[in-house]
Amino acid sequence: MAAAISRLDRALSQVEARIDRLKTAARESGDSDADRARLAEELDKARASEAAMAEAAEDASRALGEAIEELRAAAKAAETAGDDDDG
């Protein structure tokens, strides 16, 4: 009877150890899920930021192009006015 109780005690210890390992693995898996969710959220924010930056760059490029055209027109007008004064 003592031998059976000893074997049962060892088996229960092994089961408890296995349960502890499974609990640890489940907790770590939950942590990984939380990390994945956090990273996905950060990626979404980064993509939104990238889109906003791209839009701002387009606006800046358009404004720069308009400024260049205005400067060209002003330079051409000044050149024409100078030619009229010389002629």
ZAMAR-714919 format. One record per atom (N, C-alpha, C, O): atom name; y, x, z. Coordinates in pm, 1 decimal. Each point is the difference from the previous one (the first is absolute). Example, Ala and Ser with C-alpha at 12.3 -4.5 7.8 and 13.67 -1.06 7.14 Angstrom:
ZAMAR-714919
REC	atome	yy	xx	zz
REC	N	-569.0	1319.0	780.0
REC	CA	119.0	-89.0	0.0
REC	C	120.0	90.0	0.0
REC	O	-1.9	103.6	66.5
REC	N	106.9	-138.6	-138.5
REC	CA	119.0	82.0	6.0
REC	C	109.0	-77.0	73.0
REC	O	110.8	50.9	16.9
//
This chain:
ZAMAR-714919
REC	atome	yy	xx	zz
REC	N	-119.2	82.4	0.0
REC	CA	119.2	-82.4	0.0
REC	C	125.8	86.9	0.0
REC	O	96.5	-31.1	-69.8
REC	N	-96.8	138.9	146.9
REC	CA	115.1	90.0	7.4
REC	C	25.8	64.6	-134.9
REC	O	115.5	19.5	-38.0
REC	N	-220.8	14.1	-34.9
REC	CA	15.2	61.7	-131.1
REC	C	63.1	-98.5	-97.7
REC	O	84.6	38.6	-80.6
REC	N	-124.6	-164.3	86.9
REC	CA	56.7	-102.1	-88.9
REC	C	147.8	-20.1	30.9
REC	O	81.8	-13.9	-91.0
REC	N	-48.5	12.4	218.1
REC	CA	140.5	-16.3	39.6
REC	C	81.4	119.7	-47.1
REC	O	114.6	-15.4	-42.3
REC	N	-172.5	133.3	49.4
REC	CA	68.2	120.9	-45.2
REC	C	24.6	-4.7	-150.6
REC	O	108.8	33.9	-46.6
REC	N	-211.0	-76.3	-30.0
REC	CA	15.9	-11.8	-144.8
REC	C	105.1	-105.4	-35.6
REC	O	81.7	20.6	-89.7
REC	N	-84.7	-133.0	160.5
REC	CA	96.5	-106.2	-22.7
REC	C	140.9	50.0	31.9
REC	O	95.0	-32.0	-71.5
REC	N	-81.5	108.7	176.7
REC	CA	130.3	55.3	38.6
REC	C	51.9	95.7	-107.2
REC	O	118.4	-3.0	-33.7
REC	N	-206.3	88.0	-19.9
REC	CA	40.2	91.4	-106.3
REC	C	40.2	-77.5	-125.2
REC	O	99.3	33.9	-64.3
REC	N	-174.7	-136.7	29.4
REC	CA	30.2	-80.7	-118.0
REC	C	134.6	-69.5	16.8
REC	O	78.9	-5.5	-94.3
REC	N	-52.4	-47.2	212.3
REC	CA	128.0	-64.7	25.9
REC	C	114.5	100.3	-9.1
REC	O	107.2	-32.9	-50.8
REC	N	-128.5	152.4	98.6
REC	CA	102.4	105.3	-8.8
REC	C	29.4	32.5	-146.2
REC	O	115.5	18.8	-38.2
REC	N	-220.2	-12.5	-42.4
REC	CA	19.2	27.5	-141.7
REC	C	75.8	-114.2	-68.6
REC	O	87.7	24.0	-82.9
REC	N	-122.0	-146.8	117.9
REC	CA	69.3	-115.6	-56.7
REC	C	147.0	2.8	41.4
REC	O	87.5	-23.3	-83.4
REC	N	-59.2	51.2	209.6
REC	CA	138.4	7.3	47.5
REC	C	77.5	109.5	-72.1
REC	O	116.1	-19.2	-36.2
REC	N	-179.7	133.4	15.4
REC	CA	66.6	109.3	-70.8
REC	C	29.9	-41.1	-144.2
REC	O	106.8	30.1	-53.3
REC	N	-201.5	-98.4	-8.3
REC	CA	19.9	-46.2	-138.2
REC	C	113.6	-102.4	-6.2
REC	O	81.6	3.1	-92.1
REC	N	-76.6	-92.3	188.6
REC	CA	107.7	-99.7	5.6
REC	C	134.4	69.8	16.5
REC	O	97.5	-37.9	-65.0
REC	N	-90.9	138.3	150.2
REC	CA	124.5	75.5	18.2
REC	C	43.5	66.9	-129.5
REC	O	118.1	-1.6	-34.7
REC	N	-214.6	61.3	-37.7
REC	CA	34.0	63.1	-127.3
REC	C	50.1	-103.4	-101.2
REC	O	95.2	26.2	-73.5
REC	N	-158.4	-142.6	69.8
REC	CA	43.0	-105.7	-91.6
REC	C	139.1	-52.1	36.1
REC	O	80.7	-28.4	-88.5
REC	N	-53.0	15.9	217.3
REC	CA	133.1	-44.0	43.0
REC	C	106.1	100.9	-41.9
REC	O	107.7	-37.3	-46.5
REC	N	-138.9	164.4	63.3
REC	CA	93.4	105.1	-39.9
REC	C	23.5	-3.5	-150.2
REC	O	113.6	10.8	-46.1
REC	N	-220.2	-25.9	-29.3
REC	CA	12.6	-6.3	-146.5
REC	C	81.8	-122.1	-41.4
REC	O	82.5	9.0	-91.0
REC	N	-104.0	-121.8	156.0
REC	CA	75.9	-120.9	-33.1
REC	C	147.7	17.8	33.1
REC	O	87.1	-42.3	-76.1
REC	N	-59.8	104.5	188.9
REC	CA	139.7	24.7	39.1
REC	C	67.3	93.5	-100.9
REC	O	113.7	-24.1	-40.4
REC	N	-182.5	129.1	0.1
REC	CA	55.3	93.2	-98.2
REC	C	19.6	-68.3	-134.6
REC	O	97.6	27.0	-70.0
REC	N	-189.3	-114.5	33.8
REC	CA	13.4	-74.2	-125.2
REC	C	121.6	-91.2	6.8
REC	O	74.1	-12.3	-97.4
REC	N	-53.5	-51.2	211.1
REC	CA	118.4	-84.2	18.8
REC	C	126.9	81.6	-11.4
REC	O	98.3	-45.0	-58.9
REC	N	-100.0	165.7	115.3
REC	CA	115.3	89.3	-11.4
REC	C	24.7	36.1	-145.7
REC	O	114.8	7.2	-44.0
REC	N	-222.4	15.4	-31.0
REC	CA	14.1	33.1	-142.2
REC	C	59.2	-117.5	-76.9
REC	O	83.6	18.3	-88.6
REC	N	-127.5	-138.8	123.1
REC	CA	54.7	-118.7	-65.4
REC	C	148.9	-11.9	27.1
REC	O	77.7	-31.9	-90.0
REC	N	-38.0	57.4	213.9
REC	CA	142.1	-6.2	35.8
REC	C	77.5	107.3	-75.4
REC	O	111.1	-24.5	-46.9
REC	N	-169.8	143.3	35.4
REC	CA	65.3	107.9	-74.5
REC	C	15.5	-37.7	-147.5
REC	O	104.7	24.4	-59.9
REC	N	-207.9	-83.1	2.4
REC	CA	6.0	-42.5	-139.8
REC	C	108.3	-105.5	-19.7
REC	O	74.8	4.1	-97.6
REC	N	-67.2	-98.0	190.6
REC	CA	102.1	-105.1	-10.4
REC	C	139.4	59.8	12.6
REC	O	91.2	-38.8	-73.1
REC	N	-74.2	132.7	165.0
REC	CA	129.5	64.6	18.1
REC	C	37.6	80.4	-124.2
REC	O	114.8	-3.9	-44.3
REC	N	-210.2	76.0	-11.3
REC	CA	26.9	77.8	-120.5
REC	C	32.1	-90.1	-118.6
REC	O	86.8	33.0	-80.9
REC	N	-155.1	-145.3	69.7
REC	CA	28.2	-94.7	-108.5
REC	C	141.3	-55.7	14.0
REC	O	71.3	-16.3	-99.0
REC	N	-31.7	-12.6	222.5
REC	CA	135.7	-50.0	23.6
REC	C	103.5	106.4	-35.4
REC	O	101.3	-30.2	-63.0
REC	N	-126.3	152.8	102.7
REC	CA	92.4	109.0	-32.9
REC	C	7.4	21.2	-151.3
REC	O	107.2	28.1	-53.6
REC	N	-220.0	-41.4	-14.6
REC	CA	-1.6	14.2	-145.4
REC	C	83.0	-109.9	-65.9
REC	O	75.5	26.1	-93.6
REC	N	-89.8	-148.6	142.8
REC	CA	80.4	-109.8	-53.4
REC	C	148.9	26.6	19.2
REC	O	80.1	-23.8	-90.4
REC	N	-43.4	73.3	208.6
REC	CA	141.1	31.9	26.9
REC	C	48.3	111.3	-93.0
REC	O	111.3	-5.9	-52.4
REC	N	-195.2	106.6	32.5
REC	CA	37.6	110.6	-87.8
REC	C	17.6	-47.9	-143.7
REC	O	91.2	44.2	-69.9
REC	N	-178.4	-134.2	26.1
REC	CA	12.7	-53.1	-136.0
REC	C	127.6	-81.9	-15.1
REC	O	67.2	7.7	-102.8
REC	N	-33.7	-86.0	205.1
REC	CA	124.0	-78.1	-4.6
REC	C	120.2	92.7	-2.0
REC	O	96.7	-24.2	-72.2
REC	N	-102.7	129.1	150.8
REC	CA	108.6	97.9	2.4
REC	C	12.1	69.9	-134.5
REC	O	110.7	23.2	-48.8
REC	N	-223.1	9.9	-10.4
REC	CA	0.4	65.2	-130.8
REC	C	63.9	-91.6	-105.1
REC	O	77.8	45.2	-84.0
REC	N	-111.4	-173.2	89.9
REC	CA	56.6	-95.6	-95.3
REC	C	150.9	-11.2	18.9
REC	O	74.6	-6.1	-97.7
REC	N	-29.5	3.3	222.8
REC	CA	143.6	-7.8	27.1
REC	C	70.3	126.1	-48.6
REC	O	109.9	-7.2	-54.9
REC	N	-172.9	122.6	75.1
REC	CA	59.1	125.3	-46.0
REC	C	5.4	5.1	-152.0
REC	O	97.4	49.4	-56.8
REC	N	-200.4	-99.4	-9.3
REC	CA	-1.5	-1.4	-146.4
REC	C	111.8	-90.6	-52.5
REC	O	66.9	33.3	-97.8
REC	N	-47.7	-146.8	163.1
REC	CA	106.9	-90.4	-41.0
REC	C	136.5	65.3	21.0
REC	O	88.3	-11.0	-85.1
REC	N	-71.2	78.6	198.1
REC	CA	126.5	68.6	26.7
REC	C	23.6	111.2	-102.0
REC	O	113.0	21.4	-44.0
REC	N	-219.0	48.9	6.7
REC	CA	12.5	106.3	-100.0
REC	C	40.1	-58.4	-135.1
REC	O	81.9	57.9	-71.3
REC	N	-139.4	-171.9	36.6
REC	CA	37.6	-65.3	-126.3
REC	C	146.4	-41.6	3.0
REC	O	72.1	18.8	-98.0
REC	N	-27.9	-75.4	210.0
REC	CA	140.1	-40.4	13.8
REC	C	92.4	120.9	-12.3
REC	O	102.4	-6.0	-68.1
REC	N	-138.7	115.1	134.2
REC	CA	81.0	120.9	-5.0
REC	C	4.1	56.9	-141.6
REC	O	104.9	44.1	-47.0
REC	N	-219.4	-45.6	-20.2
REC	CA	-5.9	50.3	-136.5
REC	C	87.5	-84.5	-93.0
REC	O	71.2	53.4	-85.1
REC	N	-77.5	-184.5	102.2
REC	CA	81.6	-89.9	-81.4
REC	C	148.7	24.3	26.4
REC	O	79.6	6.0	-93.7
REC	N	-42.2	7.9	220.4
REC	CA	140.2	24.7	34.8
REC	C	46.3	134.4	-55.7
REC	O	112.6	11.8	-48.4
REC	N	-198.5	88.6	55.2
REC	CA	33.3	131.2	-53.5
REC	C	19.0	-7.0	-151.5
REC	O	92.7	60.1	-54.3
REC	N	-179.7	-132.9	-12.4
REC	CA	13.1	-17.1	-145.3
REC	C	130.9	-68.4	-36.2
REC	O	67.0	39.6	-95.4
REC	N	-30.4	-142.7	171.7
REC	CA	126.3	-69.6	-24.8
REC	C	119.0	93.4	23.3
REC	O	96.6	-1.6	-76.3
REC	N	-104.0	82.4	181.3
REC	CA	108.7	93.9	29.3
REC	C	13.9	103.3	-112.0
REC	O	111.3	35.3	-39.1
REC	N	-223.2	12.1	-11.5
REC	CA	3.0	97.0	-110.2
REC	C	65.2	-62.2	-122.4
REC	O	82.4	63.7	-65.6
REC	N	-118.6	-187.7	34.5
REC	CA	59.8	-67.7	-115.1
REC	C	151.1	-18.5	19.7
REC	O	77.6	17.0	-94.0
REC	N	-37.0	-51.7	215.3
REC	CA	143.0	-14.9	28.4
REC	C	73.1	133.1	-16.8
REC	O	110.2	4.1	-54.8
REC	N	-171.4	104.3	101.8
REC	CA	62.0	132.2	-14.5
REC	C	8.9	40.1	-147.3
REC	O	100.6	55.6	-44.1
REC	N	-205.9	-84.2	-30.7
REC	CA	3.0	30.6	-143.5
REC	C	110.3	-78.6	-70.3
REC	O	74.2	53.4	-82.4
REC	N	-65.5	-182.3	117.5
REC	CA	103.5	-84.0	-61.4
REC	C	138.8	50.2	38.2
REC	O	90.2	2.9	-83.7
REC	N	-72.7	36.6	209.8
REC	CA	129.9	51.4	44.1
REC	C	32.1	131.4	-70.6
REC	O	114.1	22.4	-40.4
REC	N	-214.0	64.9	25.3
REC	CA	20.9	127.1	-67.8
REC	C	34.6	-22.4	-147.0
REC	O	87.4	66.9	-54.9
REC	N	-156.3	-161.0	-7.7
REC	CA	27.1	-30.0	-140.9
REC	C	139.5	-58.6	-15.2
REC	O	71.8	33.7	-94.2
REC	N	-32.3	-122.7	187.8
REC	CA	133.4	-59.3	-4.9
REC	C	106.3	107.9	19.0
REC	O	103.3	-1.7	-67.0
REC	N	-128.4	94.8	157.8
REC	CA	95.2	108.4	23.5
REC	C	9.1	90.0	-122.5
REC	O	108.2	45.8	-36.6
REC	N	-221.9	-21.1	-26.0
REC	CA	-2.3	82.6	-120.9
REC	C	75.9	-68.9	-113.5
REC	O	77.5	64.1	-71.1
REC	N	-99.5	-192.3	54.6
REC	CA	68.0	-76.3	-103.7
REC	C	151.9	-2.6	25.7
REC	O	80.2	15.7	-92.1
REC	N	-43.7	-35.5	218.2
REC	CA	142.7	-1.5	35.6
REC	C	62.3	136.9	-29.0
REC	O	114.4	7.9	-44.8
REC	N	-188.3	98.0	69.8
REC	CA	49.8	135.5	-27.9
REC	C	15.0	22.4	-147.6
REC	O	96.1	63.4	-43.5
REC	N	-190.1	-114.5	-35.7
REC	CA	9.4	12.5	-145.6
REC	C	121.9	-77.3	-52.7
REC	O	68.6	46.6	-91.0
REC	N	-42.2	-163.8	148.0
REC	CA	115.8	-80.5	-41.8
REC	C	130.2	71.2	34.2
REC	O	96.2	-7.5	-76.5
REC	N	-91.8	75.3	188.3
REC	CA	121.4	72.3	39.7
REC	C	23.0	121.0	-89.7
REC	O	114.7	37.9	-23.6
REC	N	-220.2	22.5	-26.3
REC	CA	9.8	117.4	-86.3
REC	C	38.7	-38.7	-144.0
REC	O	57.2	81.0	-72.8
REC	N	-87.7	-201.4	33.6
REC	CA	9.8	-39.2	-138.4
REC	C	126.6	-56.7	-37.1
REC	O	19.5	-37.0	-115.7
//
